[in-house]
Amino acid sequence: MTSNNLSPAAIGWLRFPPEASRGRRYPETPHPYRSDFQRDRDRIIHTRAFRRLENKTQVFGAGYSDHFRNRLTHTIEVAQISRTVAGALQLDEDLTEALALVHDIGHPPFAHAGEEELDRQMQRLGLRFNHNIQALRLVEVFEQRYALFPGLNLSFEVREGIVKHSQELEPGAIPALDEYLPGQKPPVEAQLIDLADEAAYNTADLDDAYTAGFFTLSELGAAIPVIGELLDDCETHFPAASERLQFQEMLRRLVNLLVGGLIEGTAAAVRQAGVRTVEDVRRFNRRLACFSPEAARTGVALKQFLHTRVYESPELVVERTRCQEAIGVLFQFFLDHPEHLPPGYVDGVSKVPLHRAVCDYIAGMTDGYFDRVFQHLIC
């Protein structure tokens, strides 16, 4: 482990060791020098779905800047934060990293606008779209890389974390997922992912939006007092630095505040709950991963500011509307003309409803590939 045994935040007794795993769907011979969770991490990195994240929008599309986050760079930032938190808490860093790397591979093109539109299209046909469940379908059905078994054959805990890291799973709610211990909480490693994700996107979106000119530093500092104090501190310590560098110094402190708050808040919640084993975590009545009060308040203020000044800005609303309309048009086109689906999806229509095959195809597209298909078939 990278953290010190004397760390006051350490809760290493809740570490989920790979040897305690419920195993893989298809048994495999142990690897001579990699744990099961390390192998899962590596299998995820080598998937096509992971590589496609490079051309999927995070918040700002490619037209804004080559320097802004995409879904892949965001995923790397989440993995960095997640592994740091797991190390400080003395949890299993490899399980945590695997879950961070896989957490967004089910996202369709055009960020949350794409997910909302695919869900809307599926609802009118009696189904739903959820990017976490789509991620599970990717690793179990679509990623075919091994001769001995279908899918990636990931360990149970990684598959469980894919569907439960950001949502509760109630018994019977989704029968196909009943094997993943519905009604129970996942290990702390999985619980960390959603909050590490939040810390990553709040700070990254702030960075990209400032660069794009969506607000000034004075507006930001006035809206969020904690950030105002951090900006004042940076101006005091670096009076000759440019405004851009002062912003970057503030952002670094802000990341430390949120990540440190996640470490401290989770450690405090575990000690207050008195849990001693992973099974105690599973049976506890709430999730134990949480921010400290100060970090939680800062996160809420950040979200409110970003929604008001960035996500709901006219520029991004217009772009989201355009993307959603295009997804709706292409979805209906494939329902009316399934012969234009790729051969693998056409063959799969005999096993799943047509609208499920159409949804899977569009969900797997990158932004760029979607635009090329749309131009070829619609325009």
N, C-alpha and C positions, 0 to 999 in steps of 0.2 A: 504494500500500500504506500501511497505517496505522502499521506498525512502523518503527523506525529502522534504517537500513542497518548501523549499528554494533552492533546487538543481538547479544550473544554467543550467543543461541539460534538466530539466523537460519540456515535451511538452504534459502534461496530457490532454489538450483540444482535442487531437486526439485519446485518449483512446477509444477503441471500447467496450462499455459496453455490457454484455450478454443480458440485457433486450432490446437492439436494434437489436438483431439478426433477420434475416429473417426466423428463425425457422428451424424445422426439417421436413423432408419429410412426416413423420407420426406424428401427434400431440401427445404429451405426457403430463401428469400431472406434473407440476413443482415439483422439489424435495424440501423437507422442509429445508435443510441446505446446499445444493450444487447448485452452479450456473450451467447453461447449459454447459459452457466451462469446468468447473471442472468435470462434468459427462462425457463429451467427453474425457477428459484426462484419466479418470479412465477406460473407456471402451476400449481405445486404449491399455493401459497397460495390460489388461486382455485377449488380443487376442492371438491366436496361432501364428499369423504372427509376433507379437512383440517378443514373446519368441524365435522364430526361429532365430532372429538376433544374438543370442548368438553363433551360429555355422555358421555364414556367414563371409567371409573374409572382412576385411577393406583394408589393403594393404598386410600385411604379413600373409601367411597361418599358420596353426597350427604347421607346422614343424619347424618354427623358434624359437618360445618361447611361453610358457604358459602365459607370462606377457604382450605380445603385444596386442594392441587393436583388438577387433572384431567389427562387425557392431553394436552390442548392447552397448558395452562400449563407442563406439564413439557416439552413439545416446544420451547416458546419459550425455556425456560431452557437446554436442550441447545444450541439454536442460538446463544444468547448465548455460552456457554462455548466452543463449537466455533469460532465466528468469532474470539474473542479468541485462542485457541491458534493458529489458522491465521495470524492477523495477526502474532503474535509470532515465529512460525517463518518468516514471509514465504512462505507457501504461498498457494494461490488461495482467497481468502475466500468468493467466490461459489459455487464448487463445494462447499466445505465447508458453507456455510449451506444450500444446496439439499438436500444429503444429510441434514443435521440435521433440516430441516423435514419431510422425507418419511419419516424412519426408522421412525415408529410408525403411519403411516396404515393399515397392514394389521391393526392390533390389533382384535380383536373386543370386544364389551362385557365388562365385569367383569374387566378387567385380565388377569393371567396365569392366573387361574382359568378364564376364558372360553377362552383359547387352549388350555389343557390339556384341557378338556372337548371342544372341537371336534376336537382331534387324536385324542382317545380314540374319538370317534364315527367319524371317518374311518378310523382304523386297523382297526376291526372290519369295514370295508367295503373294505379293501385299499388305502387311500390315506393321506395324511398332511395335517396342517394346519400351516403355518409362517407367522408373520405377515410375515416378509420377502418370501416368495414371494407371499403374498396382496397385499402392497403393489405388487409388480410387476404382478400381474393388474389391480389397480385402475387404475394409470396407463396400462396398455396396452389394457385391454378395457372397463372399466366407466365410466371418465370420458370421456364423449363430448361434447366442447365445440367441435369444429372441423369445418368442412365439407370441408376438404381432405384429412384423414387421420383414422384411428381413434385413440382414446386421446389422450395428451398429446404424443406424438412427442418424448419427452425425449432428450437426448443420450446416447450410448453410456455415457459415464463415470458419469452419474447412475444409469442403469439398472443398470450393473454394481455400483455402490456400494450400491444398494438390496439386492441379493441377497448381497453379499460383505462388507459393512461389519462384520458381527459373526460371520461363519462362513467357513470355507474351503469351496471348491467344487472337488471332485475330478472329473477327467475321467470322463465316462460315468455319474456317480452320479445325475444328473438330466438326462437327454438334452435336455429342453426348454430347459435353461440352458447348453448347450454353447457357445453363441455368446459367452458372457461370460468367456472365457479361463480355463477351469477349470485348476487346477494352478498358476496364477499369483496373486501377491498384487495387490490393488488399489493405486492410488496412495496416498500418505501421507494426503492429504485424506480419503479414505474410511476409512483405518485409525483416524483420530482419533475417529470418531463414537462407536464403542462405548465408549471410555474417557471421552469427554466425557459421554456418557449415564450412565455409572457415577458420575462425580463429581456430576452433577446429582441423580440419584435418591437417592444415599446421603445427601447433605446435606438435600435437600428432605424426604425421608421422616423424617429425624431431627427436622426442624423441626415437621412436622405431628404426629408421634407425641408429641413433648414437649408441644405444645399440647393434645393429646388426653389427656394425663395417663398415658401408658404407662410413664413412668419419671421419676425425679427427677434433678436435676443431680449430686447426690452419687453416685447409682448409675451415671450415665453416666461421670463422671470416674474412678471406681474401676475401671470395666470397660475403659476405653481411656485409658492413661496420657497419650498425646499430648493428648487432649481435656482431661484433668485439668490438665495444665500450661497449656493455653490458658485454661481457666476461672479458674485461680489468677491468671494474668496480667490477665485482665479485671477480676477482683475487686480487684486491687491498683490498677489504673489508674482504675476507676470504682466506688469503694467505696459511693457514695451511690446508685448506679443500682439499679433493681429487679432481681430475679432474672431476669425476662423479658428485660430489656435486656442484662444480662450474657450471657445465653444467645445473644442475637442478635449481640453483639460477638464471642463465641467462634465462632459459625457463620460469620461473615464471614472470620475468620482461617482457619477450616478450609477454606472454599472456596478461598481464596488458596493454602493449602498444597497442595491437590489439583490445582488448575489450574496453579500454578507447577511442581508436580512432573511434570505431563504435558508441559509445555513443555520442562523441563530433561531429563527422561528420554528423550523422543523425540529431541531434539538430540544427546544423548550417544550414543544407540544408532545414529543415522545416521552420526556421525563414526567411531564404532568399527567399523561395518560397511564404511566406505569406499565407499559407493555414491555415484555421481556423476550418474546419470540416472534418469528414471522407469522405463526398461527394466531398470536394475539393481535397482530396488525390486521390480519384478514378478518377477524371477528369484531374489531373495534367499530364503534357506531359512526365514526367519521374518519375522513382522511387526515393523516398526521403531517404530511408535507404542507407547509404554509410559510408565508412571510411573517416577519416580525411586524408589530403594529405600525411602526414608522414606514417600513418598506411597503406595507400594504396600502397605507394612505397615499404614499407617493405614486404607487402603481395606478390607483384609482384616478388620481388627478391627471396622470399622464394619459390614460385612456380617454378621459373626458376631453382633454385638450386636443389629442390627435383626432378624435371623432369630429370635433367641431371645426378645427382648422385644416385638417388634411383629408380624412376619409370622406367627409361629406362636402368637400369643396366642389364647386361647379365643374372644374376640370376633370376630377376623378369620377364624379357622378355621371357625366356625359360618356366617359370612356367605359364605365361599367355597364351602362345601358346599352351601348353599342355592342359590347361583347356578349351580353345576355341575349340580345335580339338575334345575333348571328348564331349562337348555339341553338336557340329555339328553331331557327330556320333549317339549320343543317340536321338537327335531330329529326324533324318532320320529313325532310327529304329522304333520309335513310329509311324511315318507316314506309314511305311511299315507294321507294326504289331500293330495296335491299340488295339487289344485284350489284350495286355500286360499293357494297362493303368489301373489304379484303377477303380473300378466300377462307382464311382461318375463322373469321367471324361468321361468314355465310355458313360454313360447315357446323359452327357451334349453335346455329339457330335451332337445329333439331334437338338440342339438349337444354336450351334456355329460351324463354320468350324473346321474340325479335327485339322488343324495346330494351331488354336487358343487354342483348348483344350490342345494340346501338349505343347504349349508355357506356358500356365497357370500352368501346372503340373511342368515343369522344373523350372519355375521362383519361385515357392514356395519351392523348395528344399533347404535344408541346404547343405553346402559343404560335410559334412559327409554322409548325406543320398544320395546325388548324387553319391558319390563314391561307396556306397553299391549297389545301383541300377545298376550302370555301371558294376561293377564286376559281378553281378548276371546275367545280360542280355547280355553283350557284351563279356566279357573276358572268 
